[in-house]
Structures are given as structure tokens and as C-alpha cells.
Amino acid sequence: MVVEGEMESNVTEPESFWDILQEMDPAWTTTVLLVPCVVVLTAGFFYLYSAVIGLLSKTSVRNKVVVITDALSGLGKECAGVFHKGGARLILCGKCWDKLEELADDLANASDPTVTFPPKLVLLDFGDMDSMPEAVEEILECYGCLDILILNSSMKLRAPAQTVSLETDRLLMDNNYFGPATLAKGVLPSMISRRTGHLVLVNSIQGKLAVPFRTTYAASKHAVQAFFDSLRAEVEEYGISVSTINHTFISPSSSSSPEASTSRSLWSLLYTKKPLGVSPDEAATEIVKTLNNKKKEVVIAPSLPKVALYARSFFPNVFFAVMAAGVNNAAACEDM
């Protein structure tokens, strides 16, 4: 019996969680209690944020006529999905009729037909300027007017300036400048007569910041940026808003592109896709916010490109030196 008593005396009941916390250092106790609370609050914040964005997307475009150029791109499809679910009267523009029909079918299958409108489709190719008058007329005939024009089209080129032909220069200018400007001018009379409307230009950050080997591309982006910056003041008295959204670039929804494997010079860090690209859903969210707050200018970029923008304005010689060093570094890497 004595042995059994000794054995029983050595048996201790397991401590509760609160007993363990009381024995721990107060700092550790605070940490253990705060971390789950922070996680829960953060998750709740992001949930509320997504809910608010979803609500805004519905209230800002419901029953409004929204034109999306290059609706077949990653961003175009994302915007089409968001606005279609929000009850907008969509006019989807693109170069391929079959793919436009496929996109329209996908939108119809993924939504409630009792609260959405079937999208209208228009063939639009900024590379064919002769077809622009007919395309503008067709867009206006869809609903007789439009409320929002999202100019999303873009043609990219990376090459040394001396290797780019004049024909290619013209093609880039048609797609990136003359096309969007012509479409905007074509729909402006309708907006002015109704004294309402919103033009949204989705533009590259190279509309503000030019880097090597993108001479014609940067020139076209600077041109279209200047056009809409000038237009903003002209049409404000008619109740028309003009917004520009500058991004580093829209990342594809698929895997990385060939550029991800190239050598990284000093200036290429501004445009490397994996760390600095903007996803289509992020860009679409920014467009929704811009339609609500009517902000005139938005830059979607990490810290480094934004620093480069300020450096170009306030320390141009330093900026030019960094660009030149980047070109030399890239050339050296290619020789290795």
C-alpha cells in the first residue's frame, strides 16, 4: 500500500492552457494571445474590403453602357466579368469575332440572366484606322449612347531604335495613340450632349517614364498620355471625367514569359514581370475604384518605379546615368 501511495503521489494532472500562460513570460503571453487576434482581424479586413469592392462594382456600373476595348486580353476579360455581374450594358470590342462570341457565352453562363444584360459585340482593330469611323458608328448604335469608355488596347515592342522600320513605328502609333484618340473623339459628342461620361485610359508607366530599347513604344505611350491629360481640362465643364491609370505592365494569367529568363540590367528591374507586374484582377479592382472616386491619375507600381518617376523629374542627370549604366550592364551580360 505504501508503494501504491508513493506512485499515486507522483502522478500529476495535466496543466490547462491558461495555467501554462500564467507560467510563461508576460511578453510571450501577449504574443501568443495577439497573433491569432491579428490573423483574424486581417482576414476580416480583407473580406470586408473584397465585399465593399464587389458592392462598388455593382453600384457604379449598374445599367450603364460600358465599352471595353481589347476585351479579349487578360484585363479585358477581367473587367468584362466584373462589370457584367455588376449589371452593366457591355459593349465588348476585339479583333476576333469568334473569340468575342466565346467570351460573351462564358459571361452569360456564369451569371444570372434576370439581372444582367447580354453583351453586344463590335469588331475593333486600332491597327486598321480606315475601319475606325464604321466601328465608332457601330458602338454608338448599340445603345444610342455610352457612359464609360475603357481604353485597354496596347501594342508592345522591344528593340534597338535603329532596327525598327517606319512601318512598325506607324503601326505602334496607330494602336497606342491614333486608335484610342480617334475612338475617344468619336464618342465625345454623345457624352457632351448628355453632359456625362467617363473616359478611362489604361496606359503603361512608360507614358511617363521612358527606358531604353522601347523608343517607339514609349513615344506612343507619351503621346496618348498627353492627349488625355489635355482632354481632361477641355471636357470637365461638360461633366465628363478623364482618368489615366499607369501600370508597370499587366502580368499574364499564365506562366512566366521569356523575358523572365533574360539577364536583369539595372533598368530592367523596373519591368521584370514576376516581382513588379500587376495582375488583371488587381488592375480591374483599381479601375472600379477609379470609376467611383473619379480620380484623375492613378499609378499602379511598386516603390522602385515610383522612385524612378521622381528621380526623372528632380534628378534627371542621375536618372539618365542609371539608364546608360543599365544598357552597358545588359550588353556585358549578353557578351558573357
C-alpha positions as CSV (number, residue, x, y, z in Angstrom):
1,M,0.0,0.0,0.0
2,V,2.9,2.3,0.7
3,V,4.3,1.8,-2.8
4,E,0.9,2.5,-4.3
5,G,0.6,5.7,-2.4
6,E,4.0,6.8,-3.5
7,M,3.1,6.1,-7.1
8,E,-0.1,8.0,-6.8
9,S,1.6,10.9,-5.3
10,N,3.9,11.2,-8.3
11,V,1.0,11.4,-10.8
12,T,0.2,15.0,-11.7
13,E,-2.8,16.2,-13.6
14,P,-2.0,17.9,-17.0
15,E,-1.9,21.7,-16.8
16,S,-4.5,23.7,-18.6
17,F,-3.7,26.2,-21.3
18,W,-4.4,29.1,-19.0
19,D,-2.0,27.6,-16.3
20,I,0.7,27.4,-19.0
21,L,0.1,31.0,-20.0
22,Q,0.4,32.2,-16.4
23,E,3.8,30.5,-16.0
24,M,5.1,32.0,-19.3
25,D,6.9,35.3,-19.6
26,P,4.4,38.2,-19.9
27,A,5.9,39.2,-23.3
28,W,5.4,35.7,-24.7
29,T,1.9,35.5,-23.2
30,T,1.0,38.8,-25.0
31,T,2.4,37.5,-28.3
32,V,0.6,34.2,-28.1
33,L,-2.7,36.0,-27.5
34,L,-2.2,38.8,-30.0
35,V,-1.1,36.7,-33.0
36,P,-4.4,34.9,-33.5
37,C,-6.3,38.1,-33.0
38,V,-4.2,39.9,-35.6
39,V,-4.7,37.0,-38.1
40,V,-8.4,37.0,-37.6
41,L,-8.6,40.8,-37.9
42,T,-6.5,40.8,-41.0
43,A,-8.7,38.1,-42.6
44,G,-11.8,40.1,-41.7
45,F,-10.4,43.3,-43.2
46,F,-9.6,41.6,-46.5
47,Y,-13.1,40.0,-46.5
48,L,-14.8,43.4,-45.9
49,Y,-12.5,45.0,-48.5
50,S,-13.5,42.5,-51.2
51,A,-17.2,42.8,-50.2
52,V,-17.0,46.6,-50.5
53,I,-15.2,46.4,-53.9
54,G,-17.9,44.0,-55.1
55,L,-20.6,46.3,-53.9
56,L,-19.0,49.3,-55.6
57,S,-18.6,47.5,-58.8
58,K,-22.3,46.8,-58.9
59,T,-23.5,50.2,-57.9
60,S,-21.1,52.2,-60.1
61,V,-21.9,50.4,-63.4
62,R,-25.4,49.1,-63.0
63,N,-27.5,49.9,-66.1
64,K,-24.6,51.9,-67.5
65,V,-23.3,51.4,-71.0
66,V,-19.6,50.4,-70.7
67,V,-17.3,50.0,-73.7
68,I,-14.2,47.8,-73.3
69,T,-11.5,47.8,-76.0
70,D,-9.4,44.7,-76.4
71,A,-11.9,42.8,-74.3
72,L,-10.1,39.6,-75.3
73,S,-7.0,40.4,-73.2
74,G,-6.5,39.3,-69.7
75,L,-7.5,42.7,-68.2
76,G,-10.3,43.0,-70.8
77,K,-11.8,39.7,-69.7
78,E,-11.5,40.5,-66.0
79,C,-13.2,43.8,-66.5
80,A,-15.9,42.2,-68.6
81,G,-16.6,39.7,-65.9
82,V,-16.7,42.3,-63.1
83,F,-18.9,44.8,-64.9
84,H,-21.2,42.1,-66.4
85,K,-22.0,40.8,-62.9
86,G,-22.5,44.4,-61.8
87,G,-25.3,44.8,-64.3
88,A,-23.6,46.9,-66.9
89,R,-24.7,47.1,-70.5
90,L,-21.4,45.9,-72.0
91,I,-20.1,46.6,-75.5
92,L,-17.1,44.3,-76.0
93,C,-14.6,45.2,-78.7
94,G,-11.9,43.0,-80.2
95,K,-10.2,41.8,-83.3
96,C,-11.7,38.3,-83.5
97,W,-15.4,37.7,-83.8
98,D,-15.3,34.1,-82.8
99,K,-13.4,34.8,-79.6
100,L,-15.7,37.7,-78.8
101,E,-18.7,35.3,-79.1
102,E,-17.0,32.8,-76.9
103,L,-16.4,35.4,-74.3
104,A,-20.0,36.5,-74.4
105,D,-21.2,32.9,-73.9
106,D,-18.8,32.5,-71.0
107,L,-20.2,35.6,-69.3
108,A,-23.8,34.5,-69.9
109,N,-23.2,31.1,-68.5
110,A,-21.6,32.5,-65.4
111,S,-24.3,35.0,-64.5
112,D,-28.0,35.3,-63.7
113,P,-29.7,36.4,-66.9
114,T,-32.5,38.1,-64.9
115,V,-30.1,40.7,-63.5
116,T,-27.6,41.0,-66.3
117,F,-27.7,42.2,-69.9
118,P,-26.3,40.1,-72.9
119,P,-23.1,41.8,-74.1
120,K,-23.0,43.5,-77.5
121,L,-20.0,42.8,-79.7
122,V,-18.1,45.1,-82.1
123,L,-15.1,44.3,-84.2
124,L,-12.4,46.9,-83.5
125,D,-8.8,47.0,-84.7
126,F,-6.8,50.1,-83.9
127,G,-4.2,48.8,-86.4
128,D,-6.8,49.4,-89.2
129,M,-7.5,53.1,-89.0
130,D,-9.7,53.1,-92.1
131,S,-12.2,50.9,-90.3
132,M,-12.5,53.3,-87.3
133,P,-15.4,55.5,-88.5
134,E,-17.5,52.4,-89.1
135,A,-16.5,50.9,-85.7
136,V,-17.4,54.2,-83.8
137,E,-20.7,54.3,-85.5
138,E,-21.5,50.7,-84.6
139,I,-20.6,51.3,-81.0
140,L,-22.9,54.3,-80.8
141,E,-25.7,52.4,-82.5
142,C,-25.6,49.6,-79.8
143,Y,-27.5,51.6,-77.2
144,G,-27.6,55.1,-78.7
145,C,-25.1,56.4,-76.1
146,L,-22.4,55.3,-73.7
147,D,-21.4,56.2,-70.2
148,I,-18.0,54.7,-69.7
149,L,-15.2,54.0,-72.2
150,I,-12.3,51.8,-71.0
151,L,-9.3,52.1,-73.4
152,N,-7.4,49.0,-72.7
153,S,-5.6,48.2,-76.0
154,S,-1.9,48.2,-76.4
155,M,0.8,47.0,-78.8
156,K,4.3,46.4,-77.3
157,L,7.7,46.4,-78.9
158,R,11.2,46.0,-77.5
159,A,14.1,46.6,-79.9
160,P,17.0,49.0,-80.6
161,A,15.7,52.1,-82.3
162,Q,17.8,51.7,-85.5
163,T,16.3,48.3,-86.2
164,V,12.7,49.4,-86.1
165,S,11.2,50.2,-89.5
166,L,9.0,53.2,-90.2
167,E,6.1,50.9,-91.0
168,T,6.4,49.4,-87.5
169,D,6.6,52.9,-86.0
170,R,3.3,53.8,-87.7
171,L,1.7,50.5,-86.6
172,L,2.6,51.2,-82.9
173,M,1.4,54.7,-83.1
174,D,-1.9,53.6,-84.7
175,N,-2.5,51.0,-82.0
176,N,-1.3,53.0,-79.0
177,Y,-2.2,56.6,-79.9
178,F,-4.2,57.3,-83.0
179,G,-6.7,54.5,-82.4
180,P,-7.6,55.4,-78.7
181,A,-7.6,59.1,-79.6
182,T,-9.9,58.6,-82.6
183,L,-12.3,56.4,-80.6
184,A,-12.5,59.0,-77.8
185,K,-13.1,61.8,-80.2
186,G,-15.8,59.7,-81.9
187,V,-17.8,59.2,-78.7
188,L,-17.3,62.6,-77.2
189,P,-20.2,64.4,-79.0
190,S,-22.6,61.9,-77.5
191,M,-21.2,62.4,-74.0
192,I,-21.1,66.2,-74.4
193,S,-24.8,66.3,-75.5
194,R,-25.7,64.2,-72.4
195,R,-23.2,66.1,-70.2
196,T,-22.0,62.9,-68.6
197,G,-19.4,60.3,-69.2
198,H,-16.1,58.8,-68.0
199,L,-13.1,58.0,-70.2
200,V,-10.5,55.7,-68.6
201,L,-7.2,55.2,-70.3
202,V,-5.2,52.1,-69.1
203,N,-1.7,53.2,-70.0
204,S,1.8,52.0,-69.3
205,I,4.0,53.7,-66.9
206,Q,6.2,54.4,-69.9
207,G,3.7,57.1,-70.7
208,K,5.6,59.0,-68.0
209,L,9.0,57.2,-67.9
210,A,10.9,56.1,-71.0
211,V,13.5,53.3,-70.8
212,P,16.0,52.0,-73.4
213,F,15.0,49.8,-76.3
214,R,11.4,50.9,-76.2
215,T,11.7,54.1,-78.2
216,T,8.6,53.9,-80.3
217,Y,6.6,52.2,-77.7
218,A,7.4,54.9,-75.1
219,A,6.8,57.6,-77.7
220,S,3.3,56.3,-78.4
221,K,2.5,56.0,-74.7
222,H,3.7,59.5,-74.0
223,A,1.6,60.8,-76.9
224,V,-1.6,59.1,-75.7
225,Q,-1.0,60.2,-72.1
226,A,-0.6,63.8,-73.2
227,F,-3.7,63.6,-75.3
228,F,-5.9,62.6,-72.4
229,D,-4.2,64.9,-69.9
230,S,-5.0,67.8,-72.3
231,L,-8.5,66.5,-73.0
232,R,-9.4,66.3,-69.3
233,A,-9.5,70.1,-68.9
234,E,-11.4,70.5,-72.1
235,V,-14.3,68.3,-71.2
236,E,-14.6,68.9,-67.5
237,E,-17.2,71.7,-68.0
238,Y,-19.5,69.1,-69.6
239,G,-19.4,66.8,-66.6
240,I,-17.1,64.3,-68.3
241,S,-14.3,62.7,-66.3
242,V,-11.0,61.6,-67.7
243,S,-8.8,59.2,-65.8
244,T,-5.4,57.7,-66.6
245,I,-4.2,54.5,-64.9
246,N,-0.5,53.9,-65.4
247,H,0.9,50.4,-64.6
248,T,4.3,48.7,-65.0
249,F,2.5,46.1,-67.2
250,I,-0.3,43.6,-66.8
251,S,1.0,40.2,-65.9
252,P,-0.4,37.3,-68.0
253,S,-2.6,34.8,-66.2
254,S,-0.4,32.0,-67.5
255,S,3.1,31.2,-66.6
256,S,6.1,33.5,-66.9
257,S,7.1,34.9,-70.3
258,P,10.5,34.6,-72.0
259,E,11.6,37.9,-70.6
260,A,11.7,36.4,-67.1
261,S,14.7,34.4,-68.0
262,T,16.7,37.2,-69.6
263,S,19.6,38.9,-67.9
264,R,18.5,41.7,-65.5
265,S,20.1,45.1,-66.1
266,L,19.7,48.0,-63.7
267,W,16.7,49.4,-65.5
268,S,15.1,46.1,-66.4
269,L,14.2,45.7,-62.7
270,L,11.5,48.3,-63.3
271,Y,9.7,46.0,-65.6
272,T,10.5,42.4,-64.5
273,K,7.2,40.6,-64.6
274,K,7.3,38.3,-61.6
275,P,8.0,40.9,-58.8
276,L,6.6,44.0,-60.3
277,G,3.8,43.1,-62.7
278,V,0.1,43.9,-62.0
279,S,-2.4,41.0,-62.2
280,P,-5.6,41.5,-64.2
281,D,-7.7,41.3,-61.1
282,E,-5.7,44.0,-59.3
283,A,-5.9,46.3,-62.3
284,A,-9.7,45.7,-62.6
285,T,-10.1,46.5,-59.0
286,E,-8.2,49.8,-59.5
287,I,-10.5,50.6,-62.5
288,V,-13.6,50.0,-60.3
289,K,-12.2,52.3,-57.6
290,T,-11.3,55.0,-60.2
291,L,-14.8,54.9,-61.6
292,N,-16.2,55.6,-58.2
293,N,-13.8,58.2,-56.9
294,K,-13.2,59.7,-60.4
295,K,-9.5,60.1,-59.6
296,K,-7.8,61.8,-62.4
297,E,-4.5,60.0,-62.3
298,V,-3.5,56.6,-60.8
299,V,-0.1,54.9,-60.8
300,I,-0.1,51.2,-60.0
301,A,3.5,50.4,-59.3
302,P,5.9,49.2,-56.6
303,S,8.3,51.6,-54.9
304,L,11.2,51.3,-57.3
305,P,9.3,52.5,-60.5
306,K,7.7,55.3,-58.4
307,V,11.2,56.4,-57.2
308,A,12.3,56.4,-60.8
309,L,9.5,58.7,-61.7
310,Y,10.5,61.2,-59.0
311,A,14.2,60.8,-60.0
312,R,13.4,61.6,-63.6
313,S,11.7,64.8,-62.5
314,F,14.0,66.1,-59.8
315,F,17.4,64.4,-60.6
316,P,17.3,63.9,-64.4
317,N,21.1,63.6,-64.7
318,V,21.2,60.8,-62.1
319,F,18.3,59.1,-63.9
320,F,20.0,59.3,-67.3
321,A,23.2,57.9,-65.8
322,V,21.4,54.9,-64.3
323,M,19.7,54.2,-67.6
324,A,23.0,54.3,-69.5
325,A,24.6,52.1,-66.9
326,G,21.8,49.7,-67.3
327,V,22.3,49.5,-71.1
328,N,26.0,48.8,-70.6
329,N,25.3,46.2,-68.0
330,A,22.8,44.4,-70.3
331,A,25.4,44.4,-73.1
332,A,28.0,43.0,-70.9
333,C,25.7,40.2,-69.7
334,E,24.9,39.3,-73.3
335,D,28.6,39.0,-74.2
336,M,29.2,36.5,-71.4
